[in-house]
Amino acid sequence: MWNERESPLRIEKRFEFDQYSKISKFMGEIEKLCKDRDIYPNISFGKNFVSLSIFLDNKEISEKEKEFSMDIDKFFSEY
C-alpha cells in the first residue's frame, strides 16, 4: 500500500528485499517504466530496501500515477 503524504504532496512506498542482487533487477524494471510513463520518482535504496516517492502535480493522485504505482507493485510481487 502506498502512503499519501503532505507538504509536499506525494505518495511513498518502501520495498524490502532479502537479497541485494534483487534490488538491481527491480531498479532496472523501474527505470524502464519511468521512461515509458514519463514519471520519475525520487528513489533511495540501501542494503535491503528501495524507497520511492512520487510527487503529485495535482491535489490528488492521477490515473497515470495510480497505474504507475500499481505496475511497480506488480514488478515487486515477482521478487
N, CA and C atoms as a LAMMPS dump frame, in Angstrom:
ITEM: TIMESTEP
0
ITEM: NUMBER OF ATOMS
237
ITEM: BOX BOUNDS ff ff ff
-5.0000000000000000e+02 5.0000000000000000e+02
-5.0000000000000000e+02 5.0000000000000000e+02
-5.0000000000000000e+02 5.0000000000000000e+02
ITEM: ATOMS id mol type element x y z
1 1 1 N 0.832 -1.173 0
2 1 2 C 0 0 0
3 1 3 C 0.88 1.241 0
4 2 1 N 0.567 2.153 -0.864
5 2 2 C 1.276 3.413 -0.958
6 2 3 C 0.706 4.372 0.089
7 3 1 N 1.581 5.142 0.709
8 3 2 C 1.173 6.101 1.734
9 3 3 C 1.135 7.502 1.152
10 4 1 N 0.057 8.223 1.432
11 4 2 C -0.052 9.61 0.996
12 4 3 C 0.572 10.512 2.052
13 5 1 N 1.323 11.485 1.585
14 5 2 C 1.982 12.446 2.471
15 5 3 C 1.698 13.863 1.956
16 6 1 N 1.782 14.806 2.873
17 6 2 C 1.58 16.205 2.505
18 6 3 C 2.864 16.99 2.72
19 7 1 N 2.91 18.126 2.101
20 7 2 C 3.956 19.134 2.294
21 7 3 C 5.36 18.613 1.999
22 8 1 N 5.712 18.364 0.785
23 8 2 C 4.894 18.454 -0.428
24 8 3 C 4.046 17.195 -0.636
25 9 1 N 2.996 17.36 -1.408
26 9 2 C 2.06 16.273 -1.678
27 9 3 C 2.744 15.179 -2.491
28 10 1 N 2.646 13.925 -1.978
29 10 2 C 3.326 12.811 -2.641
30 10 3 C 2.751 11.492 -2.133
31 11 1 N 3.087 10.42 -2.847
32 11 2 C 2.816 9.071 -2.369
33 11 3 C 4.164 8.377 -2.221
34 12 1 N 4.261 7.511 -1.223
35 12 2 C 5.526 6.846 -0.929
36 12 3 C 5.306 5.372 -0.632
37 13 1 N 6.354 4.606 -0.899
38 13 2 C 6.319 3.195 -0.527
39 13 3 C 7.745 2.688 -0.374
40 14 1 N 7.91 1.794 0.579
41 14 2 C 9.206 1.133 0.812
42 14 3 C 9.053 -0.339 0.447
43 15 1 N 9.99 -0.833 -0.35
44 15 2 C 10.006 -2.225 -0.787
45 15 3 C 11.217 -2.892 -0.152
46 16 1 N 11 -4.016 0.515
47 16 2 C 12.094 -4.709 1.201
48 16 3 C 12.458 -5.993 0.457
49 17 1 N 13.764 -6.29 0.446
50 17 2 C 14.304 -7.431 -0.285
51 17 3 C 15.159 -8.291 0.634
52 18 1 N 15.203 -9.581 0.329
53 18 2 C 16.041 -10.478 1.12
54 18 3 C 17.453 -10.606 0.545
55 19 1 N 17.657 -10.118 -0.686
56 19 2 C 18.981 -10.176 -1.31
57 19 3 C 19.248 -8.872 -2.052
58 20 1 N 20.443 -8.349 -1.872
59 20 2 C 20.826 -7.103 -2.532
60 20 3 C 20.755 -7.231 -4.055
61 21 1 N 21.066 -8.396 -4.592
62 21 2 C 21.071 -8.587 -6.042
63 21 3 C 19.689 -8.362 -6.657
64 22 1 N 18.638 -8.592 -5.9
65 22 2 C 17.274 -8.38 -6.402
66 22 3 C 16.96 -6.896 -6.562
67 23 1 N 17.632 -6.075 -5.776
68 23 2 C 17.401 -4.631 -5.86
69 23 3 C 17.806 -4.109 -7.234
70 24 1 N 18.928 -4.555 -7.74
71 24 2 C 19.41 -4.116 -9.055
72 24 3 C 18.41 -4.452 -10.156
73 25 1 N 17.877 -5.654 -10.133
74 25 2 C 16.89 -6.067 -11.133
75 25 3 C 15.611 -5.239 -11.01
76 26 1 N 15.156 -5.028 -9.785
77 26 2 C 13.961 -4.231 -9.531
78 26 3 C 14.156 -2.792 -10.031
79 27 1 N 15.325 -2.227 -9.776
80 27 2 C 15.618 -0.866 -10.226
81 27 3 C 15.638 -0.778 -11.752
82 28 1 N 16.08 -1.829 -12.408
83 28 2 C 16.055 -1.859 -13.868
84 28 3 C 14.631 -1.811 -14.407
85 29 1 N 13.732 -2.531 -13.759
86 29 2 C 12.325 -2.506 -14.167
87 29 3 C 11.718 -1.121 -13.939
88 30 1 N 12.065 -0.505 -12.823
89 30 2 C 11.573 0.845 -12.536
90 30 3 C 12.081 1.824 -13.592
91 31 1 N 13.349 1.698 -13.97
92 31 2 C 13.927 2.587 -14.983
93 31 3 C 13.145 2.506 -16.303
94 32 1 N 12.848 1.302 -16.747
95 32 2 C 12.088 1.137 -17.99
96 32 3 C 10.709 1.771 -17.869
97 33 1 N 10.052 1.523 -16.751
98 33 2 C 8.709 2.052 -16.536
99 33 3 C 8.726 3.587 -16.493
100 34 1 N 9.73 4.16 -15.869
101 34 2 C 9.844 5.625 -15.807
102 34 3 C 9.936 6.221 -17.213
103 35 1 N 10.765 5.629 -18.038
104 35 2 C 10.924 6.12 -19.402
105 35 3 C 9.633 5.966 -20.205
106 36 1 N 8.945 4.828 -20.034
107 36 2 C 7.697 4.589 -20.762
108 36 3 C 6.58 5.526 -20.336
109 37 1 N 6.497 5.836 -19.042
110 37 2 C 5.375 6.611 -18.495
111 37 3 C 5.701 8.083 -18.265
112 38 1 N 6.973 8.448 -18.409
113 38 2 C 7.417 9.816 -18.17
114 38 3 C 7.08 10.277 -16.748
115 39 1 N 7.296 9.381 -15.799
116 39 2 C 7.171 9.683 -14.372
117 39 3 C 8.501 9.294 -13.733
118 40 1 N 9.08 10.214 -12.984
119 40 2 C 10.389 9.976 -12.398
120 40 3 C 10.334 10.214 -10.887
121 41 1 N 10.107 9.152 -10.12
122 41 2 C 10.025 9.298 -8.658
123 41 3 C 11.403 9.539 -8.044
124 42 1 N 11.395 10.053 -6.841
125 42 2 C 12.625 10.083 -6.052
126 42 3 C 12.849 8.667 -5.542
127 43 1 N 14.085 8.205 -5.644
128 43 2 C 14.416 6.83 -5.274
129 43 3 C 15.583 6.849 -4.29
130 44 1 N 15.442 6.08 -3.231
131 44 2 C 16.569 5.844 -2.339
132 44 3 C 16.614 4.342 -2.074
133 45 1 N 17.807 3.839 -1.809
134 45 2 C 17.922 2.405 -1.552
135 45 3 C 19.081 2.132 -0.623
136 46 1 N 19.017 0.974 -0.036
137 46 2 C 20.075 0.521 0.864
138 46 3 C 20.312 -0.951 0.667
139 47 1 N 20.885 -1.568 1.633
140 47 2 C 21.269 -2.978 1.552
141 47 3 C 20.081 -3.9 1.275
142 48 1 N 18.914 -3.588 1.831
143 48 2 C 17.771 -4.486 1.669
144 48 3 C 16.451 -3.781 1.372
145 49 1 N 16.505 -2.549 0.843
146 49 2 C 15.258 -1.843 0.557
147 49 3 C 15.406 -0.85 -0.587
148 50 1 N 14.264 -0.502 -1.169
149 50 2 C 14.139 0.592 -2.131
150 50 3 C 12.938 1.41 -1.678
151 51 1 N 13.118 2.721 -1.571
152 51 2 C 12.018 3.617 -1.221
153 51 3 C 11.738 4.542 -2.394
154 52 1 N 10.469 4.692 -2.723
155 52 2 C 10.056 5.556 -3.822
156 52 3 C 9.112 6.634 -3.318
157 53 1 N 9.267 7.834 -3.839
158 53 2 C 8.347 8.937 -3.571
159 53 3 C 7.942 9.536 -4.906
160 54 1 N 6.648 9.587 -5.155
161 54 2 C 6.118 10.187 -6.377
162 54 3 C 5.438 11.489 -5.969
163 55 1 N 5.993 12.599 -6.413
164 55 2 C 5.438 13.901 -6.083
165 55 3 C 4.289 14.218 -7.04
166 56 1 N 3.173 14.65 -6.482
167 56 2 C 1.947 14.851 -7.247
168 56 3 C 1.827 16.294 -7.706
169 57 1 N 1.412 16.474 -8.956
170 57 2 C 1.223 17.808 -9.507
171 57 3 C -0.12 18.396 -9.086
172 58 1 N -1.086 17.534 -8.88
173 58 2 C -2.438 17.977 -8.536
174 58 3 C -2.71 17.691 -7.067
175 59 1 N -3.904 17.993 -6.617
176 59 2 C -4.265 17.772 -5.22
177 59 3 C -4.657 16.329 -4.942
178 60 1 N -4.677 15.523 -5.97
179 60 2 C -4.965 14.103 -5.788
180 60 3 C -4.177 13.308 -6.817
181 61 1 N -4.056 12.023 -6.556
182 61 2 C -3.292 11.155 -7.451
183 61 3 C -4.051 10.971 -8.769
184 62 1 N -3.333 11.107 -9.869
185 62 2 C -3.94 10.97 -11.201
186 62 3 C -3.994 9.495 -11.602
187 63 1 N -4.743 9.208 -12.635
188 63 2 C -4.802 7.83 -13.162
189 63 3 C -3.425 7.367 -13.622
190 64 1 N -2.689 8.263 -14.235
191 64 2 C -1.338 7.939 -14.705
192 64 3 C -0.455 7.506 -13.534
193 65 1 N -0.539 8.232 -12.429
194 65 2 C 0.262 7.905 -11.246
195 65 3 C -0.238 6.637 -10.561
196 66 1 N -1.556 6.422 -10.559
197 66 2 C -2.114 5.19 -9.995
198 66 3 C -1.622 3.972 -10.762
199 67 1 N -1.687 4.047 -12.08
200 67 2 C -1.246 2.93 -12.915
201 67 3 C 0.247 2.675 -12.727
202 68 1 N 1.016 3.741 -12.647
203 68 2 C 2.454 3.625 -12.442
204 68 3 C 2.749 2.897 -11.13
205 69 1 N 2.099 3.318 -10.046
206 69 2 C 2.346 2.684 -8.746
207 69 3 C 1.874 1.231 -8.732
208 70 1 N 0.773 0.926 -9.409
209 70 2 C 0.294 -0.462 -9.47
210 70 3 C 1.268 -1.334 -10.263
211 71 1 N 1.846 -0.784 -11.321
212 71 2 C 2.823 -1.547 -12.1
213 71 3 C 4.086 -1.827 -11.28
214 72 1 N 4.509 -0.867 -10.487
215 72 2 C 5.662 -1.098 -9.624
216 72 3 C 5.343 -2.201 -8.611
217 73 1 N 4.145 -2.159 -8.048
218 73 2 C 3.741 -3.226 -7.113
219 73 3 C 3.755 -4.585 -7.798
220 74 1 N 3.331 -4.61 -9.05
221 74 2 C 3.315 -5.862 -9.816
222 74 3 C 4.743 -6.387 -10.018
223 75 1 N 5.673 -5.512 -10.384
224 75 2 C 7.074 -5.925 -10.526
225 75 3 C 7.592 -6.49 -9.218
226 76 1 N 7.276 -5.806 -8.117
227 76 2 C 7.772 -6.241 -6.814
228 76 3 C 7.235 -7.613 -6.433
229 77 1 N 6.004 -7.912 -6.809
230 77 2 C 5.411 -9.21 -6.457
231 77 3 C 6.159 -10.37 -7.12
232 78 1 N 6.931 -10.086 -8.157
233 78 2 C 7.711 -11.121 -8.843
234 78 3 C 9.023 -11.417 -8.114
235 79 1 N 9.348 -10.638 -7.11
236 79 2 C 10.585 -10.845 -6.353
237 79 3 C 10.24 -11.503 -5.064
